[in-house]
């Protein structure tokens, strides 16, 4: 089965992509939802890890040799009052 990997820049998204390929699926391209240029890449994200976002393009195009598609995340947390 052909698939598109959504990579965050972290080890978990890369590892799950590797496992999919090992199970015989065909990786056709990679996608990334990037934080806005003004975002604090070391701070907390309301969706997922942002610290590796600046390296994803190099991982995909340089190391994997695949097409890369990206879109900027817009929005924010709806409720920040929860403590967990």
Secondary structure, DSSP 8 states (H G I E B T S, - for coil): -EEEEE--SSHHHHHHHHHHHHTT-EEEEEEEEE--TTS-TTS--SSS--TTGGGHHIIIIIII--EEEEEE-----S------
